[in-house]
């Protein structure tokens, strides 16, 4: 009888969940994730092949917002026992969205680190948990694009649109994949689709942000975006209270402001790249139209400012062009090409001495071997009758060309 009783106790002991698992679960229920993690790590020392301990480790890492570590723990569990690990995940129905987010956030972090294989592995698990999430296919497409796998990228974006036909980001990324391959006509079609759907979402959020005003204030919208980018929360909080009329301030309306910023940025980039597609096709009027719309949303975009200025020069509208290049030098005082184009504009306006001052006092200071600047100096000096200086610059050009 004693032997049978001892055997029964032994079986009872072996059949019970480990102390580490019990303790970890208790701490997790209390929200004490660091203590839960400590218990799991103790358990893994004694039982390193226990898939459930790795699942709990993942759960603690999620609680600590360590997304990549959580993903790694789940992958370790899968490598030990894939079937039971997946069963464990799917049985925890209340936390499926949390596990999806952990895999997705980890994929984002790994994509930034250019660890594309690991990122794609996480996205496969995201797809297993919820195949209808559009973000999966957009991120997957971005990874394939970064790897130069344009066909796979397009397939991923197409899947995104199949699930959400009005998703502006998917249209934008498909357009960008065409743009990167210099298929500008195709890019324009997708960018215009992106603009259409970005505009719809932008107007919806703008109505919320500007609901206390008679209409959307363009200058105020630009200021909101700038303050958000600069992380100037104190001034933005005052703007939300005073200008937008929300007494609760930024704390209550942070989500709306964030969405407004992201849609402003997305719409602006769609306008800009559509403009650059037209630019590359030498449709200068359309290019300028789109780029100016981009600047209405993000007026300090250096690239858009530069190409707007250049397109005005192409249209021989020199005084209009001048303001865009001057704006660049305000934002970036050492921008060589902005100063160069300002000098070129002054030479076209026949203000040769001003052009000379800029070319010698700015452009050649930044780059003493800038041949195009010297060519313009030779031209300007010739126009004011100083043939000696013009000849000096032509000789410098000849010498530099021989050295190249």
Steps between C-alpha positions, in 0.01 A plus 500: 500500500784740582662438159173567315440818699850630425455424131174694496664800664784488249259498207307786656819703542621441144159585354481843670609815313848616598537747787662747258199491269254546788701786650546671165128481424417655837739789443371551144142523630619768743680688222837445668677400180861532617435264793318263265799503268735416788288194585497387137879531473539291815273239344699497175821424688344178623296423189654671193280308253166601646307677224243637747767681698614672180139597427474655844835670448354655185198614699720671760706671229177632345402637840839672512450624139810311385350405163805341338579299814138383515515387139827316562351318797203386289736386225700303759177333614408418139842345440440268799138408425329692222160329527458547874636855486247603238223325695611692810484830311161435339345377826583835662226672297488812717861580409513406129503866393781566746707212362432625147625843601812351656591316180421806290693748717794262499481478120507880478805519728680227308418667167661823626809296597495349147452149643254419228483122538411523869247777427328287234488208740308714749263618229419138411388450860299823482327366191426174679336688789303745287539483120271800445731760652611725215812617687654153454506526123609862490801428723576179311493692173737758644745229605492335157550839337804563723636162391448593135227239456257730322266228373452359850453854632225565245331171594501602865353843426235343277399277793472810716267666250293182469426532870464878505436649153509853643834473679706801388830369633475185288437705184789730596744213549401335173554836334839533667603155378419613144678830561815326623501293180454818292157388380367851543172470308395203717622681812279801426188281481568350844609829657178660379303214660696557821425874486128430453479275807743705712290807425184329618657396831675837537173691466332270753765557768528872412127540572563359847810710568344825370143434615491818708611719208289607200744329258835326480771759558794413270761702692381360830512149354861557395587627848341195664714270284819698572444504876425127494820427304702723733340326802414842639224367722468810716427737209287239326293455816433877507409496131251217555342692788503853361491467120306176462272563798552173688524582871642156586805574286745261339464226762146418389550568129846350447369209295311729260802728458726201435262367236473846343880521480540151349234564235650842420836336452360213292299728274795735458735217398244367251471846340879539498581165338220540249654837419845344465356234269369778276837677537683195370256481209569872436138593567622814675166672552341194662817437702490851644129475577544183706814622678330825603214296645756303695643823639153615608510215751870491590643843414847419635564192286846577360468273195163643401627855547801426280307350211230767518774760463663312213169462316431872533845562349414268211187708449722815508306624803814604683352721769256222601787251507712723723271467802523121505880492498517776761268294720743207471792716615294615800443136598845377395752785480778282354298367206747545213255447213236734642756781516619410150150526355438829682813635329387360164162672540669834571715458191186427294344816646819681387601582857852380425675654799257332740557170319878546527478576873300182559716277281826620655374568853284189544522234230879484451551524877300178537666336199810674354506257205143547386546538124142606421537789745819607325330486158230732631761731650682518167168589334412765762841666490488511122155661513627782724804549280765344725657270240811449712303331783292310249820361345638408842197284573513338157864410564412354841230291334744368240750406772238320711370308197852379423540377860180294482 
